Amino acid sequence: MLIHDADCACCTRYARWAEQRLPVGIPVVPWQQLPDLDMLGLTETDVRRAAWWVDTDGTTHRGHAAIARSVVAMRRWWSPLAWLLLIPPLSWLAACLYPFCERAWPLWGPFRFTERAQLRAKMRRT
């Protein structure tokens, strides 16, 4: 299962893209729609800060590892490349770059913050 923050434009855009490519039966869910985060061993703070991948055995993966594991699960010809994001030193680099996604996302051409995320960003600046 891929868990994302519906208030984050970067997460939402990726979730929509992933949902179209993941095999049927692998849910892509905004954390706001999950009834019990505790059951997954996650807190609201966890899911507000990063995307999460939950394996079938319940193992959770945060941030860049969640994205990489979701790409691997897509089983496309290019999916094995995502394993590189899980192996040092690339995993270290990916982990460092992941937090900048939301800040940089609105600068990337046609992609824009969701309205709720725009409001949150505006409130943070004031």
C-alpha positions in Angstrom: 0.0 0.0 0.0 1.2 3.5 -0.8 0.2 6.1 1.7 0.5 9.8 0.8 -0.5 13.2 2.0 -3.4 14.6 0.0 -2.4 18.1 1.1 1.0 17.7 -0.6 1.1 18.5 -4.3 4.2 16.4 -4.9 2.8 13.4 -3.1 -0.6 13.7 -4.8 0.9 14.0 -8.3 3.1 11.0 -7.7 0.2 9.0 -6.2 -2.0 9.6 -9.2 0.9 8.5 -11.5 1.6 5.4 -9.4 -2.0 4.4 -9.1 -2.2 4.1 -12.9 0.9 1.8 -13.0 0.6 -0.4 -9.9 -1.0 -3.8 -10.2 -4.6 -4.1 -9.3 -5.0 -4.8 -5.6 -2.3 -2.5 -4.4 -4.0 0.5 -2.9 -2.9 4.1 -3.1 -4.5 5.9 -0.2 -4.2 9.4 1.2 -3.5 9.2 5.0 -6.5 11.4 5.6 -8.8 8.4 4.5 -7.2 5.8 6.7 -9.3 5.1 9.8 -6.5 3.8 12.0 -2.8 4.8 11.5 -1.9 3.2 14.8 -2.7 -0.2 13.3 0.1 0.4 10.7 2.5 1.7 13.4 2.3 5.2 12.0 1.4 8.6 13.5 -0.1 11.6 11.9 3.3 13.3 12.2 4.9 10.5 10.3 2.4 10.6 7.4 2.5 14.4 7.2 6.2 14.4 6.7 6.6 11.7 4.1 5.0 9.1 1.8 4.9 5.5 3.2 5.0 2.1 1.6 3.5 -0.8 3.6 4.6 -4.3 2.5 2.2 -7.2 2.7 3.9 -8.3 5.9 3.3 -4.9 7.5 6.9 -3.6 7.1 6.8 0.2 6.5 9.2 2.2 4.4 9.5 6.0 4.5 10.1 8.7 2.0 12.5 7.8 -0.9 12.3 4.1 0.1 8.5 4.2 -0.2 8.7 5.8 -3.7 11.4 3.3 -4.8 9.5 0.3 -3.5 6.3 1.5 -5.2 8.2 1.7 -8.5 9.6 -1.8 -8.0 6.0 -3.0 -7.4 4.9 -1.6 -10.7 6.8 -4.5 -12.4 7.7 -2.4 -15.5 10.9 -2.9 -17.5 12.4 0.1 -15.7 11.3 -0.9 -12.2 14.6 -2.6 -11.3 16.3 0.8 -11.6 14.4 1.8 -8.5 16.4 -0.7 -6.5 19.4 1.7 -6.9 17.6 4.2 -4.7 17.6 1.6 -1.9 21.4 0.9 -2.1 24.1 3.2 -0.6 25.4 5.6 -1.7 22.4 6.5 -3.9 20.0 5.8 -1.0 21.8 8.4 1.1 21.5 10.9 -1.7 17.9 10.1 -2.2 17.2 10.4 1.5 18.8 13.9 1.6 16.9 15.1 -1.5 13.5 13.8 -0.6 12.5 16.5 1.9 13.0 19.2 -0.7 10.4 17.7 -3.0 7.4 19.7 -1.7 9.4 23.0 -1.6 10.7 22.6 -5.2 7.6 21.0 -6.8 5.8 24.3 -7.6 8.8 25.5 -9.6 8.6 22.5 -12.0 6.6 23.8 -14.9 2.9 23.0 -15.0 2.8 21.3 -11.6 1.3 23.4 -8.9 0.4 23.1 -5.2 -3.1 22.0 -4.4 -5.3 24.8 -3.1 -5.0 23.4 0.5 -1.2 23.2 0.2 -1.0 26.7 -1.2 -3.0 28.0 1.9 -0.7 26.0 4.3 2.4 27.4 2.5 1.0 31.0 2.7 0.2 30.5 6.4 3.8 29.3 7.1 5.3 32.4 5.5 3.3 34.8 7.7 
